[in-house]
Amino acid sequence: MPFSRDAWDANLGLYETIRSMPFNEALAAGTLPAERFQHYIIQDAHYLIAFGRALAVAAAKADDTDGIVQFSEAAKVAIIVERALHADYFRQFGVTADDFARAPLSPACHHYSSYLLATAWAEPYPVALAALLPCFWIYAEVGRDIHGRAAEPNPYRAWIDTYAGEDFHAAVRGVIATTDRLAAKASPETQGAMHVAFTRATQLEWMFWDSAWNLGDWPVR
Ligand SMILES: Cc1ncc(C[n+]2csc(CCO)c2C)c(N)n1
């Protein structure tokens, strides 16, 4: 069985918990309070920079030239998405440059960003990919799920369309294929580490949305 099928099946309960969490239910219904979406896009702008760096490290570790192209392209897309957040969503949802400058990474964002960067730098290439995969795959699944049931009109339509769109899904299929190819020739120990990384990153996806819903902040300053 390919790694991806195994990992998805093992984390199905976690995915179901993510799909039905209050943030995503409210996003689909179009009732998500603006304040919570503002928190989300500010943190996502921070996250996407770290995510882009982690992808660039994965590109540098790739075992073939296709991998270098695949992950350096993905790193570039992460920064393009981050810039689009600034150019479009920040303006649309009333987030100023000053709001962003004054908002440090939340604990959940800090944890997820640090985890991806540490894993990309310190772990073998297949384990780094297994940590990066949920970020792609869960957004593709959540995007399509919400797209299929979104209320119309919906202030979050552009966000939903991006992650339900074919361009994004094609990139996700590519990351799944590369991860499966590497898992197939990895040692049992590396395969085990890949499963641990996949589950950890899936938990961190949940924590990222939960933090936006609860306006997560540092308990002491
Ligand atoms: C917390 C968090 N997780 C996943 C994504 C999804 N995402 C955005 S851009 C991109 C691909 C970049 O090549 C992916 C997978 C997100 N935005 N925020």
The ligand as an SDF file (V2000), in Angstrom:
LIG
                    3D

 18 19  0  0  0  0  0  0  0  0999 V2000
   -1.6760   26.6900    7.9760 C   0  0  0  0  0  0  0  0  0  0  0  0
   -1.7840   26.4540    6.4980 C   0  0  0  0  0  0  0  0  0  0  0  0
   -1.6760   25.2010    6.0410 N   0  0  0  0  0  0  0  0  0  0  0  0
   -1.7800   24.9820    4.7180 C   0  0  0  0  0  0  0  0  0  0  0  0
   -1.9850   26.0070    3.8180 C   0  0  0  0  0  0  0  0  0  0  0  0
   -2.1470   25.6730    2.3670 C   0  0  0  0  0  0  0  0  0  0  0  0
   -1.2260   26.2190    1.3970 N   0  0  0  0  0  0  0  0  0  0  0  0
   -1.1320   27.5020    1.0810 C   0  0  0  0  0  0  0  0  0  0  0  0
   -0.0370   27.8010   -0.1790 S   0  0  0  0  0  0  0  0  0  0  0  0
    0.3240   26.2040   -0.3290 C   0  0  0  0  0  0  0  0  0  0  0  0
    1.2260   25.6550   -1.3760 C   0  0  0  0  0  0  0  0  0  0  0  0
    2.4530   26.3990   -1.5740 C   0  0  0  0  0  0  0  0  0  0  0  0
    3.2360   25.8380   -2.5750 O   0  0  0  0  0  0  0  0  0  0  0  0
   -0.3990   25.4870    0.6200 C   0  0  0  0  0  0  0  0  0  0  0  0
   -0.2820   24.0420    0.7410 C   0  0  0  0  0  0  0  0  0  0  0  0
   -2.1050   27.3000    4.3440 C   0  0  0  0  0  0  0  0  0  0  0  0
   -2.3250   28.3770    3.5800 N   0  0  0  0  0  0  0  0  0  0  0  0
   -2.0020   27.4920    5.6800 N   0  0  0  0  0  0  0  0  0  0  0  0
  1  2  1  0
  2  3  1  0
  2 18  2  0
  3  4  2  0
  4  5  1  0
  5  6  1  0
  5 16  2  0
  6  7  1  0
  7  8  2  0
  7 14  1  0
  8  9  1  0
  9 10  1  0
 10 11  1  0
 10 14  2  0
 11 12  1  0
 12 13  1  0
 14 15  1  0
 16 17  1  0
 16 18  1  0
M  CHG  1   7   1
M  END
$$$$
